[in-house]
């Protein structure tokens, strides 16, 4: 069992530019890889590489830029509109590992009001599409891990794939049940675009991850003093089921 530790800091500057919310950030993270005894190790029991340095400790310093255009009617529980986000993160090769990489991501969500039955509270059809890729060095701990409550429901976290690139699509029909509770019917699909074998040590192939997966199911949403509580029952394309409980909507 691998113990991954992270400690770091970040500083960002935000500014609105022509209707886009832009942010520039400077980030630093110290990543440590340890075995079950707490010893630093750059490799796992099968001799697969886990860190870019030979010490089991990597320094990851990056400069990031994010641009967001938010056209939703409200930021929490939107009923119509859209939100689009693009981001890029360039590493600076300093310290252990000398990591040189660039991470690119895009994320788009669309919310459309529907009326499949009579209700005083809104019904919403929501779509989310996101994609990303990494150019340059790719430490195994920086892969896109697919599967889980915020990815493909019905799978445990990271059980679909661990790749250099990915595409993830989700669709939800959100409807009211009680004033403080609602229901959701959903479907998720994700793929690593065949990039699992481009990761150092090929963690996805070693662990027999399929690389793509589909899940569907239903869930409930409950407003609480802690925020929106989400509980989903997902069934995946391997005929396995999982219950996911989280805070906040998936998107």
C-alpha positions in Angstrom: 0.0 0.0 0.0 1.4 3.4 -1.1 1.2 6.4 1.3 1.1 9.6 -0.7 1.6 12.9 1.2 1.2 16.4 -0.1 2.0 19.8 1.6 2.2 23.1 -0.2 0.9 26.6 -0.7 -0.5 28.8 -3.5 -1.0 32.4 -4.3 -3.5 33.7 -6.9 -4.6 37.0 -8.5 -8.1 37.2 -9.9 -9.5 39.8 -12.4 -12.5 40.0 -14.6 -11.6 40.5 -18.3 -14.3 41.0 -21.0 -16.9 38.9 -19.2 -14.4 36.2 -18.2 -13.2 35.6 -14.6 -9.4 35.1 -15.0 -7.0 33.9 -12.4 -3.2 33.6 -12.4 -1.6 31.5 -9.7 1.8 30.4 -8.3 1.7 27.0 -6.6 4.2 24.8 -4.8 3.6 21.2 -3.6 6.0 18.8 -1.9 5.0 15.3 -2.7 6.2 12.3 -0.7 5.8 8.6 -1.4 6.2 6.2 1.5 5.7 2.5 2.1 3.5 1.0 4.9 6.4 1.4 7.3 6.7 5.1 6.6 9.9 4.9 4.7 10.4 7.1 1.6 10.4 4.9 -1.6 10.4 5.9 -5.3 9.0 2.4 -6.3 6.2 0.0 -5.3 6.5 -3.7 -4.5 6.5 -4.6 -8.2 9.4 -2.1 -8.8 7.1 0.3 -10.7 8.2 3.9 -10.5 6.1 6.2 -8.2 8.1 9.4 -8.2 10.3 11.1 -10.7 13.2 11.5 -8.3 15.1 8.5 -6.8 14.3 9.7 -3.3 10.6 9.3 -3.2 10.2 13.0 -2.7 9.3 15.4 -5.6 9.0 19.2 -5.7 6.1 20.4 -7.9 6.2 24.1 -8.6 3.7 25.5 -11.2 2.3 28.6 -12.7 -1.4 28.3 -13.5 -4.0 30.3 -15.5 -7.7 29.8 -15.4 -10.5 31.5 -17.3 -14.2 31.0 -16.5 -17.4 32.4 -18.2 -20.4 31.8 -15.9 -23.8 32.3 -17.4 -25.8 30.4 -14.8 -28.8 32.0 -13.1 -27.3 31.2 -9.7 -24.1 29.6 -8.6 -25.8 27.2 -6.2 -28.5 24.9 -7.5 -28.7 26.5 -11.0 -31.8 25.9 -13.1 -30.6 27.4 -16.4 -27.5 28.7 -18.1 -24.0 27.4 -18.5 -20.5 27.6 -17.1 -17.3 27.2 -19.2 -13.8 26.9 -17.7 -10.4 26.5 -19.3 -7.2 26.0 -17.4 -3.5 25.5 -18.0 -0.8 24.7 -15.5 2.9 24.8 -16.4 5.5 23.3 -14.0 8.9 24.9 -13.3 11.7 22.3 -13.0 13.1 23.1 -9.6 14.1 20.8 -6.7 13.7 17.0 -6.5 12.3 15.5 -9.7 13.0 18.5 -12.0 9.4 18.1 -13.4 8.6 19.7 -16.7 4.9 19.3 -17.6 1.9 21.3 -18.8 -1.7 20.3 -17.8 -4.5 21.4 -20.0 -8.2 21.1 -19.0 -11.6 22.2 -20.2 -15.0 21.9 -18.4 -18.4 22.8 -19.7 -21.8 22.5 -17.9 -25.2 23.3 -19.4 -28.5 23.6 -17.3 -31.9 23.5 -19.0 -35.3 23.8 -17.2 -37.8 21.0 -18.1 -41.3 20.1 -17.0 -41.9 16.4 -17.1 -44.6 16.6 -14.4 -46.4 19.3 -12.5 -44.3 20.7 -9.6 -43.9 24.1 -7.8 -40.1 23.6 -7.7 -37.9 23.5 -10.7 -36.9 20.4 -12.7 -33.5 20.6 -14.5 -31.7 18.6 -17.2 -28.0 19.1 -16.6 -25.1 18.1 -18.9 -21.3 18.2 -18.2 -18.5 17.6 -20.5 -14.8 17.8 -19.5 -11.5 16.8 -21.0 -7.8 17.1 -20.2 -4.3 16.1 -21.1 -0.7 16.4 -19.8 2.2 17.3 -22.1 5.7 16.5 -20.9 6.7 14.7 -17.7 3.9 12.9 -15.9 4.5 11.6 -12.4 2.1 8.7 -11.6 0.5 10.7 -8.8 -0.5 13.5 -11.3 -2.5 11.2 -13.7 -6.2 11.7 -14.4 -7.9 9.1 -12.2 -11.3 8.0 -13.6 -14.1 6.4 -11.6 -15.8 7.4 -8.3 -18.3 9.8 -6.9 -17.0 12.8 -9.0 -16.3 10.8 -12.1 -18.1 7.6 -13.2 -20.5 6.6 -10.5 -20.9 2.8 -10.0 -17.1 2.5 -9.9 -14.8 3.0 -6.9 -12.4 5.9 -7.1 -9.8 5.5 -9.8 -11.0 2.0 -10.9 -11.8 3.0 -14.5 -8.4 4.3 -15.5 -5.3 6.3 -14.8 -4.2 8.1 -17.9 -2.4 11.1 -19.4 -5.6 12.2 -21.1 -9.3 11.8 -20.5 -12.8 12.7 -21.6 -15.7 12.6 -19.1 -19.4 13.1 -19.9 -22.3 13.2 -17.4 -26.1 13.8 -17.7 -28.6 14.3 -14.9 -32.3 14.9 -14.6 -32.9 16.7 -11.3 -36.4 16.8 -9.9 -38.1 17.8 -6.6 -39.5 15.4 -4.0 -40.0 17.4 -0.9 -39.2 21.1 -0.2 -35.8 20.1 1.2 -35.2 17.0 -0.9 -34.9 16.1 -4.5 -34.1 13.2 -6.7 -31.7 12.6 -9.6 -31.4 10.1 -12.5 -27.9 10.1 -14.0 -25.5 8.5 -16.5 -21.7 8.9 -16.6 -19.1 7.9 -19.2 -15.3 8.3 -19.1 -12.3 7.2 -21.1 -8.5 7.7 -20.9 -8.3 7.7 -24.7 -5.9 4.8 -24.6 -3.3 6.8 -22.7 -2.9 4.5 -19.7 0.3 2.9 -21.1 2.0 6.3 -21.4 2.2 6.7 -17.6 5.4 5.7 -15.9 5.1 2.2 -14.5 1.7 1.8 -16.3 -0.3 1.7 -13.1 -3.6 1.2 -14.9 -2.4 -1.8 -16.9 -0.7 -3.4 -13.9 -4.0 -3.1 -12.0 -6.1 -4.3 -14.9 -8.1 -1.0 -15.2 -10.4 -1.1 -18.3 -9.5 2.4 -19.4 -13.1 3.4 -20.1 -16.3 2.9 -18.2 -20.0 3.7 -18.0 -22.3 4.1 -15.0 -25.9 5.0 -14.4 -28.3 5.1 -11.5 -30.4 7.3 -9.2 -29.9 9.4 -6.1 -31.3 11.9 -3.6 -30.3 15.4 -2.7 -31.0 16.8 0.8 -30.5 20.4 1.9 -28.9 20.4 5.4 -27.0 22.9 7.6 -23.8 21.3 6.2 -24.8 22.0 2.7 -26.4 19.8 0.0 -25.9 16.1 0.9 -25.7 13.9 -2.2 -26.4 10.1 -2.1 -26.2 8.1 -5.3 -26.6 4.5 -6.2 -24.6 3.8 -9.3 -24.5 0.6 -11.4 -21.5 0.2 -13.8 -21.1 -1.7 -17.1 -19.5 -4.6 -15.1 -22.8 -5.1 -13.4 -21.4 -3.9 -10.1 -23.0 -1.3 -7.8 -21.7 1.3 -5.5 -23.3 3.9 -3.1 -21.6 7.3 -3.2 -22.3 9.9 -0.4 -20.8 13.4 -0.8 -21.4 17.1 -0.1 -22.6 19.2 -3.1 -23.7 18.4 -6.6 -21.4 16.5 -8.9 -21.3 19.6 -11.2 
